[in-house]
Amino acid sequence: MSTTTPVRTAPEGDERPHGAEEPGRVSGGLFDPAQLLKSLPDAFRKLDPRVMVKSPVMFVVEIGSVVTTALALKDPGDWFGWTITVWLWLTVLFANLAEAVAEGRGKAQADTLRKAKTDTVARRLSGGTEESVPGTELRVGDLVVCEAGDIIPGDGDVVEGVASVDESAITGESAPVIRESGGDRSAVTGGTKVLSDRIVIKITTKPGETFIDRMINLVEGAARQKTPNEIALNILLASLTIVFLLAVITLQPFAIYAGAEQTMIVLAALLVCLIPTTIGALLSAIGIAGMDRLVQRNVLAMSGRAVEAAGDVSTLLLDKTGTITYGNRQAAEFVPVKGTMAAEVADAAQLSSLADETPEGRSIVVLAKEKYGLRERHEGELAGAEWIPFTAQTRMSGVDVDGRKVRKGATGSVIAWVEAQGGTVAADARKLTDEISQAGGTPLLVALEDDKGARVLGVIHLKDVVKDGMRERFEELRRMGIKTVMITGDNPLTAKAIAEEAGVDDFLAEATPEDKMALIKREQAGGKLVAMTGDGTNDAPALAQADVGVAMNTGTSAAKEAGNMVDLDSNPTKLIEIVEIGKQLLITRGALTTFSIANDVAKYFAIIPAMFAVAYPGLDKLNIMSLHSPQTAILSAVIFNALIIVALVPLALKGVRYRPMSADAMLRRNLLIYGLGGLVSPFIGIKIIDLLISLIPGIG
Amino acid sequence: MSPVLSGVLQLTAVVAALALVYRPLGDYMAHVYSSEKHLRAEKWIYRLIGANPRAEMRWPAYLRGVLAFSLASILFLYLLQRVQGALPDSLSLGFTAISPDQAFNTAASFVANTNWQSYSGEQAMGHAVQTLGLAVQNFVSAAVGMAVAIALVRGFARSRTGELGNFWTDLVRGTVRILIPISVIGALVLVACGAIQNFAGIHEIGQLTGGTQQVNGGAVASQEVIKELGTNGGGYFNANSAHPFENPNAFSNLFEIFLILVIPFSLTRTFGKLVGNVKQGYAILATMGLIWLGFTALMMWTEYAHHGAALQAAGGAMEGKEQRFGVGASAIFATTTTLTSTGAVDSFHSSFTGLGGGITLLSMMLGEIAPGGVGSGLYGMLVMAIIAVFIAGLMVGRTPEYLGKKIGTREIKLAACYILITPTLVLGFTALSMALSSPPESILNTAGNSVHGSGAHGFSEVLYAFTSGANNNGSAMAGLNANTPWYNTTIGLAMLLGRFLPMVFVLALAGSLAEQQPVPETAGTLRTEKPLFAGLLTGAILIITGLTYFPALALGPMAEGLS
């Protein structure tokens, strides 16, 4: 039984653990070195200049490689020229490899999806008759029939009937879901399979633009567009490339004046070492991998912009039910009226709830067992018992056995029952129920009629149970500078109590869709970015207004259309992970940019003395790594520059480890690792490479 | 007292004096640029030029004001020099008209707040040009720089408007309420120290060794004070602040250093005030101060510690330095003048040690932002802050923002254009000069390595000339005859483009920022008022500039200094 209508049953997959990771903490996907090999053909295909030109930094490297190749061909005996040429090409290839590997991870998933997209035959209704047409010929507004065993031919809404549908092709979740006409569970997705019953579907999407098509495009990266921050970063990298191009081009007249003219091969090597190749090579892989991390968590971002916005979110709107609390109220306490023992209340409460199969009823039995050691009795154990099930009219349940009548239910109903039986209502019963209501709970009265007459025994305190770990989670979010707002249909009193218990910063009680919309607009007017989840059609405007709108896959197609992300697991808690993934993406980009720029210092110390120590012997003092010879010095810098790309591919794909902490702490940590690390590591790396090269006979 | 100790004590005195005036001057300037009231004198000026002081300008209008005013100034200054020969002797001191290329160079130089001088003041410019032309530009070119900086600050401070204030109001107020009052006081101090202030003609003076010398009179003290205060640097005399009439003694020398630094440093307080968070100003101040002190310390070390018997006997590298200032004060002056866009000199930069010369070069190459020219230092530093925030700010997991404004595609595009300008001008023109046949002949010092012509030092001189011009410094490493049509024209272009192109991007940036709605600060926001950020900004400036110019510096000062 229940005194309140459940808002929504707990979404499936809510309790599903996310792999073996610490719950909710974002970490990277797996990186398998074998992927490098598999992606090699793609890496070669990407050498096409028309593709390369999209990454200005690597395009410059490719031009440099072409130039050195031409020069090496002119002088085939020059081992130095050839070696530089090979390593320059490898630099370009490594960059392409990084991108290909990142894309490759989505390809496997796309293949699975394609299988679901086998050509279906649709049973189209036209003028009351059924005709068979290929799924690809369906138009928006067509009505199609699906029965058990049919593959749904396109995205649409159920307009007639109820059916269980297997959506595992998309969600990976094998348990079937119910789809029915009207309400918030009417959306069906093309490629899923009807398991039972018959439904009529109104097609809402053109073939080729269905959800599954978009998913394939997304995971393959075909639909990937550069995000605003990525574009901005590309502009900065291009301008740094121009600066270094200028520094290298103008160097030749200076060198000639100094009597130390340089070969084009050396100048090309210097240029490639200076321009930010590390980040230039990995930038698009970072973006693809970020989207991929979402896909691995069963979230589809319809635009990369939304992923970036997720990192910037400063207000999270979270639905109370299912996100902050378990979906249902649970019994928390038995409170006796004066003159009654708590155990007595517990006994009566348990007895009267045995016939109540609602989650609330079950929770009463569980509490009685856990707290008062009352063994759960079964209906069959009590001979001659007359069970009174819960109905919406009586709003009570109970049992009549051995001349005793036990009831429990909504306050008004139970009082009316007691009075009708000629009993008395204890003076403090009202007070107790009021107290529980004020604390945000729901009171249920327990009453008994026996030889002493009808009377109220006590009160059951039902309350929303906040999920474990939510308080800590919100605390972390606060440290990250993110405000959490709980959205609930409860009255303000109840809402406040739960908000305090869960530790959210704010709450919106008795929320209507208009209230939600107004709240989002208010936050945005203050310059804040807002993220929310939703599933109903009436959530659609708010989902569209929010900067990050995550629609539940169980939701209506209007909601899915309005949001910029879809969660296939329909788990609202995932919003927090989405924010973390967004932040991780930005951090990875910043870390590798910083690393890349810091790297250049060491390369100068390797190459400049190698170029000019002959003309100006004093400059040999800059050779602080004491590299073997000018050739090995330049070669070592070029090789380091290429190898560091490969070395950082796993980091680009996995993302920099992210822990919630203040911006200050995070900056200090990352500056130390990627700034200082980027400054120091090439000195060591170049020295080691130089040592190895100088051991090669004929060079050393 | 040891020379080193005296240098350190003088440095301490300058820092103390700057600290003393930092808050009052900074707050006063914030008041000047935000006050609603107009002085009577200002109203007359507005009526005279037909400007409406209350009209708000969007960035294109503001820029048009800057460019129109500067273009008019260049034309006036150019014509004034060209007609000098026709002026009465009392105004021209009998000097003839300046040649077209030199007149263009000088006009560009003074309007661009550079004050590169390819002439000798006492042998070319009469009272009219000096006082009506050059001295006036010393005031207004400085005020233009401050106006642009204030416009950028308003871009940060304002939201959801494209309006950046009124150029004419900012120009007039900067001149009337800030530069003129301080100059009057400063000139009196300099006169008290012994600087001259008259309209006397040329005197023939007998020398101790026989022979005669010509000595000019002139309104020197008044021009000297604005030369430093407005980070201009154009001396009345060729010897600039090494000349006793401009800079008579050790105190006046320190006072001039103070004048150079006082507005650029105090503007960080003005900035903090106007954006509503003085701590943001302190972070910028800390960055500027760190670089200035660091470079000064480095300069003192290289000049004091330079090896060689003669140098040690003199207590340091005394060649080209004035006895009355010594190594320490000359070192402070040299870094101060090159880290600001001043270019005044009290010693001969060509005679600094190789590494010392490198420090003056690198100081200018940083873009003169620590603390930089009046106004230009602040806006240059803020652009670097935007770049630093963009690169490192991502590491806190948010798209970059500075002072509540998002650094998006448009902002980074403008900032990237800004940082491209000076390297392009410096390296481009230097490379052209080295590649062509005749420009290297201007290098006078041919006594170097016969294989390499005048060697690394000669190259440094050319590099220095264009670095100085494009960064609007104006100091010279001498040893280079820059009064040729090639150098007059190219350096003139470098000065104009190096001054006004950046302003275009700064004002566009200001407009873009002003239109934005501010993002509220949260615990997840990069804290740009913290020491960590000041350190990060310093690192970003040094690395980005260092990487750009490392090869050029290696072939010039490093090749010379490390040998």
HADDOCK unambig.tbl for C-alpha pairs under 7 A between the chains (distance, minus, plus):
assign (segid A and resid 228 and name CA) (segid B and resid 409 and name CA) 6.62 0.50 0.50
assign (segid A and resid 229 and name CA) (segid B and resid 399 and name CA) 6.79 0.50 0.50
assign (segid A and resid 229 and name CA) (segid B and resid 408 and name CA) 6.63 0.50 0.50
assign (segid A and resid 229 and name CA) (segid B and resid 409 and name CA) 6.93 0.50 0.50
assign (segid A and resid 231 and name CA) (segid B and resid 409 and name CA) 6.60 0.50 0.50
assign (segid A and resid 232 and name CA) (segid B and resid 408 and name CA) 6.26 0.50 0.50
assign (segid A and resid 232 and name CA) (segid B and resid 409 and name CA) 4.31 0.50 0.50
assign (segid A and resid 232 and name CA) (segid B and resid 412 and name CA) 6.22 0.50 0.50
assign (segid A and resid 235 and name CA) (segid B and resid 413 and name CA) 6.40 0.50 0.50
assign (segid A and resid 236 and name CA) (segid B and resid 412 and name CA) 6.74 0.50 0.50
assign (segid A and resid 236 and name CA) (segid B and resid 416 and name CA) 6.08 0.50 0.50
assign (segid A and resid 239 and name CA) (segid B and resid 416 and name CA) 6.04 0.50 0.50
assign (segid A and resid 243 and name CA) (segid B and resid 420 and name CA) 6.54 0.50 0.50
assign (segid A and resid 243 and name CA) (segid B and resid 548 and name CA) 6.52 0.50 0.50
assign (segid A and resid 244 and name CA) (segid B and resid 548 and name CA) 6.41 0.50 0.50
assign (segid A and resid 246 and name CA) (segid B and resid 424 and name CA) 6.92 0.50 0.50
assign (segid A and resid 247 and name CA) (segid B and resid 427 and name CA) 6.99 0.50 0.50
assign (segid A and resid 247 and name CA) (segid B and resid 548 and name CA) 6.20 0.50 0.50
assign (segid A and resid 247 and name CA) (segid B and resid 549 and name CA) 6.97 0.50 0.50
assign (segid A and resid 250 and name CA) (segid B and resid 427 and name CA) 6.18 0.50 0.50
assign (segid A and resid 250 and name CA) (segid B and resid 428 and name CA) 6.60 0.50 0.50
assign (segid A and resid 250 and name CA) (segid B and resid 431 and name CA) 5.27 0.50 0.50
assign (segid A and resid 251 and name CA) (segid B and resid 551 and name CA) 6.86 0.50 0.50
assign (segid A and resid 251 and name CA) (segid B and resid 552 and name CA) 6.93 0.50 0.50
assign (segid A and resid 253 and name CA) (segid B and resid 431 and name CA) 5.68 0.50 0.50
assign (segid A and resid 253 and name CA) (segid B and resid 434 and name CA) 5.97 0.50 0.50
assign (segid A and resid 253 and name CA) (segid B and resid 435 and name CA) 5.37 0.50 0.50
assign (segid A and resid 254 and name CA) (segid B and resid 431 and name CA) 6.54 0.50 0.50
assign (segid A and resid 254 and name CA) (segid B and resid 434 and name CA) 6.49 0.50 0.50
assign (segid A and resid 257 and name CA) (segid B and resid 434 and name CA) 6.76 0.50 0.50
assign (segid A and resid 257 and name CA) (segid B and resid 452 and name CA) 6.48 0.50 0.50
assign (segid A and resid 258 and name CA) (segid B and resid 452 and name CA) 5.48 0.50 0.50
assign (segid A and resid 258 and name CA) (segid B and resid 455 and name CA) 6.53 0.50 0.50
assign (segid A and resid 259 and name CA) (segid B and resid 452 and name CA) 5.88 0.50 0.50
assign (segid A and resid 311 and name CA) (segid B and resid 397 and name CA) 6.07 0.50 0.50
assign (segid A and resid 311 and name CA) (segid B and resid 398 and name CA) 5.36 0.50 0.50
assign (segid A and resid 312 and name CA) (segid B and resid 398 and name CA) 5.02 0.50 0.50
assign (segid A and resid 312 and name CA) (segid B and resid 399 and name CA) 6.44 0.50 0.50
assign (segid A and resid 479 and name CA) (segid B and resid 523 and name CA) 6.01 0.50 0.50
assign (segid A and resid 480 and name CA) (segid B and resid 523 and name CA) 5.64 0.50 0.50
assign (segid A and resid 480 and name CA) (segid B and resid 524 and name CA) 4.68 0.50 0.50
assign (segid A and resid 481 and name CA) (segid B and resid 522 and name CA) 4.71 0.50 0.50
assign (segid A and resid 481 and name CA) (segid B and resid 523 and name CA) 4.01 0.50 0.50
assign (segid A and resid 481 and name CA) (segid B and resid 524 and name CA) 4.38 0.50 0.50
assign (segid A and resid 527 and name CA) (segid B and resid 517 and name CA) 6.21 0.50 0.50
assign (segid A and resid 527 and name CA) (segid B and resid 518 and name CA) 5.88 0.50 0.50
assign (segid A and resid 527 and name CA) (segid B and resid 519 and name CA) 4.62 0.50 0.50
assign (segid A and resid 527 and name CA) (segid B and resid 520 and name CA) 6.20 0.50 0.50
assign (segid A and resid 528 and name CA) (segid B and resid 519 and name CA) 6.22 0.50 0.50
assign (segid A and resid 528 and name CA) (segid B and resid 520 and name CA) 6.75 0.50 0.50
assign (segid A and resid 583 and name CA) (segid B and resid 397 and name CA) 4.08 0.50 0.50
assign (segid A and resid 583 and name CA) (segid B and resid 398 and name CA) 6.10 0.50 0.50
assign (segid A and resid 584 and name CA) (segid B and resid 397 and name CA) 6.15 0.50 0.50
assign (segid A and resid 586 and name CA) (segid B and resid 394 and name CA) 5.42 0.50 0.50
assign (segid A and resid 586 and name CA) (segid B and resid 395 and name CA) 6.71 0.50 0.50
assign (segid A and resid 586 and name CA) (segid B and resid 397 and name CA) 5.12 0.50 0.50
assign (segid A and resid 586 and name CA) (segid B and resid 398 and name CA) 6.33 0.50 0.50
assign (segid A and resid 586 and name CA) (segid B and resid 399 and name CA) 6.87 0.50 0.50
assign (segid A and resid 587 and name CA) (segid B and resid 394 and name CA) 5.30 0.50 0.50
assign (segid A and resid 587 and name CA) (segid B and resid 395 and name CA) 4.15 0.50 0.50
assign (segid A and resid 587 and name CA) (segid B and resid 396 and name CA) 6.12 0.50 0.50
assign (segid A and resid 587 and name CA) (segid B and resid 397 and name CA) 4.80 0.50 0.50
assign (segid A and resid 589 and name CA) (segid B and resid 394 and name CA) 6.94 0.50 0.50
assign (segid A and resid 590 and name CA) (segid B and resid 391 and name CA) 5.80 0.50 0.50
assign (segid A and resid 590 and name CA) (segid B and resid 392 and name CA) 5.73 0.50 0.50
assign (segid A and resid 590 and name CA) (segid B and resid 394 and name CA) 4.60 0.50 0.50
assign (segid A and resid 590 and name CA) (segid B and resid 395 and name CA) 4.94 0.50 0.50
assign (segid A and resid 591 and name CA) (segid B and resid 395 and name CA) 5.84 0.50 0.50
assign (segid A and resid 593 and name CA) (segid B and resid 391 and name CA) 6.61 0.50 0.50
assign (segid A and resid 594 and name CA) (segid B and resid 391 and name CA) 6.43 0.50 0.50
assign (segid A and resid 594 and name CA) (segid B and resid 392 and name CA) 6.54 0.50 0.50
assign (segid A and resid 601 and name CA) (segid B and resid 547 and name CA) 6.97 0.50 0.50
assign (segid A and resid 608 and name CA) (segid B and resid 551 and name CA) 6.81 0.50 0.50
assign (segid A and resid 616 and name CA) (segid B and resid 559 and name CA) 5.79 0.50 0.50
assign (segid A and resid 617 and name CA) (segid B and resid 563 and name CA) 6.72 0.50 0.50
assign (segid A and resid 618 and name CA) (segid B and resid 559 and name CA) 5.91 0.50 0.50
assign (segid A and resid 618 and name CA) (segid B and resid 562 and name CA) 4.80 0.50 0.50
assign (segid A and resid 618 and name CA) (segid B and resid 563 and name CA) 3.97 0.50 0.50
assign (segid A and resid 619 and name CA) (segid B and resid 558 and name CA) 7.00 0.50 0.50
assign (segid A and resid 619 and name CA) (segid B and resid 559 and name CA) 5.74 0.50 0.50
assign (segid A and resid 619 and name CA) (segid B and resid 562 and name CA) 6.36 0.50 0.50
assign (segid A and resid 662 and name CA) (segid B and resid 523 and name CA) 5.87 0.50 0.50
assign (segid A and resid 662 and name CA) (segid B and resid 524 and name CA) 5.78 0.50 0.50
assign (segid A and resid 663 and name CA) (segid B and resid 396 and name CA) 5.24 0.50 0.50
assign (segid A and resid 663 and name CA) (segid B and resid 523 and name CA) 6.41 0.50 0.50
assign (segid A and resid 663 and name CA) (segid B and resid 524 and name CA) 4.79 0.50 0.50
assign (segid A and resid 663 and name CA) (segid B and resid 525 and name CA) 5.84 0.50 0.50
assign (segid A and resid 663 and name CA) (segid B and resid 526 and name CA) 5.55 0.50 0.50
assign (segid A and resid 664 and name CA) (segid B and resid 526 and name CA) 6.59 0.50 0.50
assign (segid A and resid 664 and name CA) (segid B and resid 527 and name CA) 6.67 0.50 0.50
assign (segid A and resid 666 and name CA) (segid B and resid 396 and name CA) 5.74 0.50 0.50
assign (segid A and resid 667 and name CA) (segid B and resid 395 and name CA) 5.98 0.50 0.50
assign (segid A and resid 667 and name CA) (segid B and resid 396 and name CA) 5.58 0.50 0.50
assign (segid A and resid 670 and name CA) (segid B and resid 395 and name CA) 6.52 0.50 0.50
